[in-house]
Amino acid sequence: MSSCSEFAIFKVSKDNIPRVIELSLSVINEINSKNKVITSHDIFQKVDNEEELCWHLTWVSIEEVKLTSEKWSSFPSTKELESLVDKKIYYRHFFGVG
């Protein structure tokens, strides 16, 4: 079972960026509350467009991504997080090949 990287890019109004970052960290903690399935994470702000945020998450496996996605709406912070995201620009998963 190999790890999996998730990349997600969101458009968020400047006023909501601090709260979206806070909620993003809360969601990661909520996902990891029973078992640590996200082993590392980074949240980036785009250099030439302050309204774009990027998640880079490392998961223990693609299987855990699938299981967690089925429970997404049950995490306490997801509803507010989604309400503050103006647009989901990109969302994909990758696994190492080398």
trRosetta pair geometry for C-beta under 8 A, 3 or more apart (Angstrom, degrees):
i j d omega theta_ij theta_ji phi_ij phi_ji
1 60 7.3 25 134 147 120 83
1 61 4.6 -33 177 -100 112 131
1 63 7.1 -56 -140 14 122 122
2 61 7.0 112 71 -113 33 74
2 95 5.3 102 98 -173 117 117
2 96 5.8 -123 170 47 136 95
3 39 6.9 -65 -128 27 130 136
3 58 5.6 9 172 -178 129 96
3 59 6.3 157 -164 80 74 51
3 60 6.1 -69 -110 -144 77 23
3 61 6.8 -84 -110 -72 34 43
3 95 7.0 164 92 -135 45 83
3 96 6.9 44 63 -1 84 111
4 58 7.4 152 78 -159 43 52
4 59 4.4 -18 63 61 95 107
4 60 7.8 3 21 74 87 24
4 61 6.0 65 -9 -177 111 19
4 62 4.5 124 -73 -68 149 68
4 64 7.8 -176 32 54 125 93
4 65 5.7 -77 91 -29 150 132
4 93 5.4 3 174 -174 116 110
4 94 7.0 153 -163 77 68 36
4 95 4.9 -44 -105 -84 71 89
5 56 6.7 -14 -169 -167 102 84
5 57 7.1 153 -157 81 51 49
5 58 5.6 -25 -100 -101 70 68
5 59 7.5 -171 -80 18 20 80
5 93 7.0 155 81 -157 46 57
5 94 4.9 -19 62 64 98 91
5 95 7.2 166 15 -87 74 36
6 55 6.6 -14 111 114 100 107
6 56 7.1 162 81 -152 59 37
6 57 4.3 -3 52 56 109 99
6 58 7.8 -161 18 -75 77 24
6 59 6.4 62 -20 -20 108 111
6 65 6.8 156 -69 -117 122 127
6 91 7.8 -5 -173 -164 94 71
6 92 7.5 176 -148 92 56 38
6 93 5.3 -25 -97 -100 72 76
6 94 7.9 174 -80 22 28 70
7 54 6.7 -16 -164 -170 82 104
7 55 7.1 164 -150 83 33 66
7 56 5.8 -1 -101 -103 72 73
7 90 6.7 -20 121 122 97 111
7 91 7.5 -173 95 -134 57 32
7 92 5.7 -4 58 59 92 81
7 93 8.0 174 20 -87 67 30
7 94 7.2 21 -1 2 106 111
8 54 6.8 158 82 -155 48 55
8 55 4.4 8 52 45 99 107
8 57 7.9 14 7 4 105 105
8 88 7.2 -48 -167 -152 99 94
8 90 6.6 -180 -146 95 36 66
8 91 4.6 20 -115 -109 88 79
8 92 7.9 168 -77 21 58 47
9 46 7.9 54 -148 -58 113 118
9 52 5.9 1 -174 -172 101 105
9 53 7.2 166 -151 85 54 42
9 54 4.9 -19 -98 -99 76 82
9 55 8.0 -149 -68 22 35 67
9 88 7.8 115 82 -170 55 52
9 89 4.3 -52 101 69 102 113
9 90 4.2 35 31 42 107 98
9 91 7.6 -137 28 -59 60 58
10 20 7.3 -151 101 -179 142 144
10 52 7.0 157 79 -151 41 57
10 53 5.1 -16 60 61 95 90
10 54 7.7 174 18 -82 70 35
10 55 7.8 43 -5 -11 108 96
10 85 4.7 -70 -163 -141 128 113
10 86 7.7 125 171 43 84 66
10 87 7.0 158 -160 82 59 51
10 88 5.9 -32 -106 -109 77 53
10 89 6.4 -174 -96 9 19 91
11 51 5.5 25 -158 138 75 101
11 52 5.8 -32 -97 -94 61 70
11 85 7.2 101 66 -174 54 72
11 86 4.6 -66 103 71 96 106
11 87 4.1 18 39 49 118 97
11 89 5.9 98 -29 -44 90 110
12 16 5.2 -120 177 87 99 108
12 17 5.4 126 111 -86 123 67
12 20 4.9 -63 -141 -13 158 166
12 51 5.9 -166 65 -169 50 68
12 52 7.6 135 22 -104 76 21
12 53 5.5 5 15 2 126 116
12 84 6.4 30 -139 141 105 88
12 85 5.8 -56 -86 -117 90 55
12 86 6.1 168 -101 5 32 94
13 16 4.9 74 63 14 84 105
13 17 7.5 -126 95 -35 43 78
13 51 6.4 -10 -112 -132 25 111
13 84 8.0 -109 34 -174 90 77
13 86 6.1 100 -33 -44 80 129
14 17 5.8 -30 -155 -11 36 118
14 50 6.0 34 -101 116 99 118
14 51 6.1 -71 -56 -86 71 85
16 19 5.4 -66 -164 50 63 109
16 20 5.4 64 140 -28 90 107
16 84 4.5 -179 -174 -170 138 110
17 20 5.7 -57 -139 38 30 111
17 21 6.3 31 161 -19 65 104
17 45 7.2 39 -158 -107 134 124
17 50 7.4 -57 -68 159 157 90
17 51 7.7 -122 -69 -121 115 48
17 53 6.7 157 -135 -57 90 125
18 21 5.9 -56 -151 35 30 111
18 22 6.4 30 152 -18 64 108
19 22 5.5 -54 -148 39 35 114
19 23 6.1 31 155 -16 68 107
19 80 8.0 -92 158 148 115 114
19 84 6.1 -133 98 -133 115 167
20 23 5.7 -54 -141 42 31 109
20 24 6.1 40 154 -28 64 104
20 53 6.4 178 116 14 132 164
20 81 6.5 99 -136 -142 69 75
20 84 5.2 -154 -78 112 96 129
20 85 6.8 110 -125 -72 129 75
21 24 5.6 -49 -146 30 30 116
21 25 6.7 27 156 -15 62 103
21 43 5.8 142 -131 128 88 157
21 53 7.2 -148 -75 -134 82 148
22 25 6.1 -59 -156 36 29 108
22 26 6.5 30 148 -19 64 107
23 26 5.2 -52 -147 36 37 116
23 27 6.3 41 154 -23 69 100
23 77 4.8 173 -158 178 85 118
23 80 5.9 -141 -117 97 144 104
23 81 4.2 -178 138 -85 135 94
23 84 7.2 132 24 38 153 139
24 27 5.8 -51 -150 32 30 111
24 28 6.7 31 151 -17 62 104
24 43 5.6 105 108 -95 151 141
24 53 7.8 -135 -51 146 154 142
24 55 6.5 -157 -157 -91 130 114
24 81 6.7 120 -69 -131 57 129
25 28 5.7 -51 -150 35 34 113
25 29 6.5 33 152 -16 64 106
25 43 7.5 -81 -58 -20 84 142
26 29 5.7 -59 -152 40 32 111
26 30 6.2 34 151 -21 67 107
26 76 7.5 -81 152 83 119 97
26 77 4.2 130 106 -62 121 163
27 30 5.5 -54 -145 37 32 113
27 31 6.3 34 155 -21 65 104
27 75 5.8 80 -136 134 77 147
27 77 4.8 -125 -66 81 76 121
27 78 6.0 92 -112 -75 118 73
27 81 6.1 -6 -48 -40 133 161
28 31 5.8 -52 -148 34 30 111
28 32 6.3 12 157 -3 63 113
28 38 5.6 -98 -153 80 91 156
28 41 5.4 -59 -126 -27 152 168
28 57 7.3 -164 -111 -113 111 120
29 32 5.9 -67 -143 50 29 101
29 33 6.5 60 152 -64 63 84
30 33 5.6 -19 -154 -24 33 119
30 75 4.4 112 125 -153 142 110
30 76 6.1 -159 -110 32 147 86
30 77 6.1 -174 -13 17 146 107
31 37 6.4 -94 149 58 100 109
31 38 5.8 59 99 -8 128 121
31 68 5.7 35 -146 -146 112 133
31 75 6.6 -24 -63 -98 70 145
32 35 7.2 -99 -152 94 53 36
32 36 4.9 27 -152 -116 106 57
32 37 6.3 -154 -99 31 69 69
32 38 5.6 -92 -63 41 110 92
36 39 6.5 80 149 -92 105 62
36 60 7.6 106 113 -45 69 124
37 59 5.9 0 154 -151 81 84
37 60 5.3 -94 -148 12 58 110
37 61 8.0 -73 -156 34 92 73
37 64 4.2 -167 -159 178 123 141
37 68 6.4 180 102 -55 152 133
38 41 5.9 23 159 -53 122 110
38 57 5.2 -53 -142 -167 114 112
38 58 6.8 114 -164 72 63 50
38 59 5.8 -40 -100 -96 59 63
38 60 8.0 -102 -67 -17 20 78
39 58 5.0 -57 61 100 92 103
39 59 7.1 133 6 -134 86 12
39 60 6.1 108 -35 -67 112 73
40 57 7.5 165 89 -156 52 45
40 58 4.4 24 50 34 88 119
41 55 7.0 -33 -159 -164 100 88
41 56 6.9 154 -155 85 50 57
41 57 4.9 -6 -107 -108 89 72
41 58 7.2 -141 -67 19 50 71
42 55 7.6 145 81 -161 54 42
42 56 4.6 0 55 55 99 103
43 53 6.3 -7 -176 -175 94 108
43 54 7.1 159 -158 80 47 51
43 55 5.9 -19 -104 -101 73 61
43 56 7.9 -165 -76 23 30 69
44 53 6.9 153 81 -160 49 57
44 54 4.3 -12 59 57 101 103
44 56 7.0 37 -7 -6 111 106
45 50 6.2 10 173 -142 119 58
45 52 7.2 126 -161 83 55 58
45 53 5.8 -31 -99 -102 63 69
45 54 7.8 -170 -77 17 18 80
46 49 4.5 -2 96 60 133 80
46 50 7.0 -140 67 -79 81 19
46 51 7.8 -28 44 59 117 43
46 52 3.9 24 -3 74 133 110
46 53 7.5 -114 -13 -71 83 24
46 54 7.0 98 -59 -21 81 107
49 52 4.7 46 100 6 110 112
51 86 7.7 -14 173 31 116 137
52 89 6.8 -12 -133 4 109 154
59 62 7.2 107 93 -78 132 33
59 64 5.3 -170 177 80 114 115
59 65 5.2 56 154 -60 177 93
59 93 7.8 -25 23 -139 133 115
60 64 5.3 63 57 2 93 153
61 64 4.9 104 60 3 80 97
61 65 7.3 -132 105 -3 51 84
62 65 5.2 -45 -154 30 44 119
62 66 6.5 45 149 -20 68 101
62 93 6.3 115 -118 148 96 144
62 95 6.3 -62 -46 -58 115 129
63 66 5.8 -54 -154 35 33 111
63 67 6.4 30 151 -16 66 107
64 67 5.6 -52 -142 40 35 111
64 68 6.0 33 159 -17 68 109
65 68 6.0 -62 -146 41 25 107
65 69 6.2 28 156 -24 64 108
65 93 5.9 70 -174 -108 172 151
66 69 5.9 -53 -145 31 27 111
66 70 7.0 31 155 -21 59 102
67 70 6.0 -56 -162 27 32 113
67 71 7.1 10 150 -2 64 109
68 71 5.8 -70 -154 46 39 102
68 72 6.9 75 146 -67 68 72
69 72 5.4 -3 -155 -38 42 114
71 74 4.9 -58 -174 36 77 120
71 75 7.0 85 133 -37 89 88
72 75 6.5 -54 -168 12 36 108
72 78 5.7 138 166 -132 76 162
73 78 6.1 -132 -117 90 34 143
73 79 7.4 61 -150 -66 72 87
75 78 4.7 90 71 -22 97 111
77 80 6.1 -66 -163 48 56 104
77 81 5.5 59 145 -28 84 113
78 81 5.4 -60 -143 40 32 115
78 82 6.0 29 163 -18 69 107
79 82 6.1 -57 -149 37 26 107
79 83 6.5 26 153 -21 62 108
80 83 5.6 -57 -149 34 34 113
80 84 6.6 23 157 -13 66 109
81 84 6.2 -71 -156 39 28 103
81 85 6.7 26 153 -23 66 108
82 85 5.8 -53 -145 29 36 111
85 88 6.5 43 147 -63 134 73
88 91 5.8 -14 175 -29 116 122
